[in-house]
Amino acid sequence: MNTTTITKENARAEAFAAIWSNDIDPVFTDVAKYYDCANDFASLGLISIMRRRFVSMIDVRPNYKCLDVCAGTNAIGIGLLKKEPTLELHAVDRSVAMQEVGMERARSNGFEIRSYITDVHKLPFPDNHFDVITIQWATRHLRVLEVFPEILRVLKPGGHFYHCDMLRPANRIVEQLYYLYLKACLNITSLAFRSDQTALNCRNYFIQAIRLFYSADELSRVLEELGFTDVISKPILCGMVAFHKARKP
Ligand SMILES: C[S@@+](CC[C@H](N)C(=O)[O-])C[C@H]1O[C@@H](n2cnc3c(N)ncnc32)[C@H](O)[C@@H]1O
């Protein structure tokens, strides 16, 4: 493993370990009931467009075993089942509240998703198990050097990992404008949806988490260093967000 990646991961863990252990769950418990609305509100509908684009790049075949990690309210799982209803869909998330909303959404769409309330750093599945694994809007809150190897372990050889997250734009000017936009968004959204105190305290964290995170090219390199092959990166919005696709050899 490249020493730059190890140094970066140590810095992320040092800065955020307490928040990841103590605050992330209460924040998602508070936001679960308005999570989908708030995302659409804050992004002026852009999140739904990006989600549709992400789902459209995911190659699924009948009866594939798929796992969505940090599944939240199951937006990706439901999107995949709409595309291919024969999928065996599994969802992992640590938040009971987010999965309760997600399971209700799946039921009301007539889909079955198997839900596991557990930490993604240790996946409760055997080796070489899934054809497709997805993660969206969550890696910033995770220890990458533990989670990605777990994902690689439970993927079948030849299976694909699809990743989408807000990243650190490589261009400094875009990066600074992005943080200003996010700060305004977080302030307005937390007021509009009356976020509780833990969520209010985390507003700064949500920006810091991107500041210490990877650019699209850096994330591609991390995936390759960890043993994924055929890594494809599609940065959008000047690298504020990127989709990655990677294969298990
Ligand atoms: C921003 S939400 C994204 C939800 C969903 N993927 C989406 O696209 O809307 C992040 C999710 O990651 C989950 N999460 C954060 N840390 C986790 C961990 N260590 N293990 C499992 N889930 C985690 C949170 O509970 C939350 O549901």
The ligand as an SDF file (V2000), in Angstrom:
LIG
                    3D

 27 29  0  0  0  0  0  0  0  0999 V2000
  -25.5510    9.6670    3.4910 C   0  0  0  0  0  0  0  0  0  0  0  0
  -26.3010    8.1180    3.8710 S   0  0  0  0  0  0  0  0  0  0  0  0
  -26.3390    7.3420    2.2670 C   0  0  0  0  0  0  0  0  0  0  0  0
  -27.5050    6.3940    2.1260 C   0  0  0  0  0  0  0  0  0  0  0  0
  -27.7010    5.7870    0.7350 C   0  0  0  0  0  0  0  0  0  0  0  0
  -26.5460    5.0400    0.2910 N   0  0  0  0  0  0  0  0  0  0  0  0
  -28.0800    6.8220   -0.2980 C   0  0  0  0  0  0  0  0  0  0  0  0
  -27.5320    6.7840   -1.3960 O   0  0  0  0  0  0  0  0  0  0  0  0
  -28.9680    7.6390   -0.0380 O   0  0  0  0  0  0  0  0  0  0  0  0
  -24.9880    7.2740    4.6750 C   0  0  0  0  0  0  0  0  0  0  0  0
  -25.4290    5.9490    5.2810 C   0  0  0  0  0  0  0  0  0  0  0  0
  -24.2650    5.2360    5.7200 O   0  0  0  0  0  0  0  0  0  0  0  0
  -24.5750    4.5850    6.9350 C   0  0  0  0  0  0  0  0  0  0  0  0
  -23.3280    4.3090    7.6620 N   0  0  0  0  0  0  0  0  0  0  0  0
  -22.4050    5.2070    8.0770 C   0  0  0  0  0  0  0  0  0  0  0  0
  -21.3880    4.5710    8.6820 N   0  0  0  0  0  0  0  0  0  0  0  0
  -21.6720    3.2370    8.6330 C   0  0  0  0  0  0  0  0  0  0  0  0
  -20.9930    2.0720    9.0830 C   0  0  0  0  0  0  0  0  0  0  0  0
  -19.8070    2.1480    9.7010 N   0  0  0  0  0  0  0  0  0  0  0  0
  -21.5660    0.8620    8.8570 N   0  0  0  0  0  0  0  0  0  0  0  0
  -22.7740    0.7660    8.2140 C   0  0  0  0  0  0  0  0  0  0  0  0
  -23.4720    1.8560    7.7870 N   0  0  0  0  0  0  0  0  0  0  0  0
  -22.9150    3.0730    7.9880 C   0  0  0  0  0  0  0  0  0  0  0  0
  -25.4770    5.5650    7.6690 C   0  0  0  0  0  0  0  0  0  0  0  0
  -26.2470    4.9300    8.6730 O   0  0  0  0  0  0  0  0  0  0  0  0
  -26.3290    6.1080    6.5210 C   0  0  0  0  0  0  0  0  0  0  0  0
  -27.5050    5.3690    6.3420 O   0  0  0  0  0  0  0  0  0  0  0  0
  1  2  1  0
  2  3  1  0
  2 10  1  0
  3  4  1  0
  4  5  1  0
  5  6  1  0
  5  7  1  0
  7  8  2  0
  7  9  1  0
 10 11  1  0
 11 12  1  0
 11 26  1  0
 12 13  1  0
 13 14  1  0
 13 24  1  0
 14 15  1  0
 14 23  1  0
 15 16  2  0
 16 17  1  0
 17 18  1  0
 17 23  2  0
 18 19  1  0
 18 20  2  0
 20 21  1  0
 21 22  2  0
 22 23  1  0
 24 25  1  0
 24 26  1  0
 26 27  1  0
M  CHG  2   2   1   9  -1
M  END
$$$$
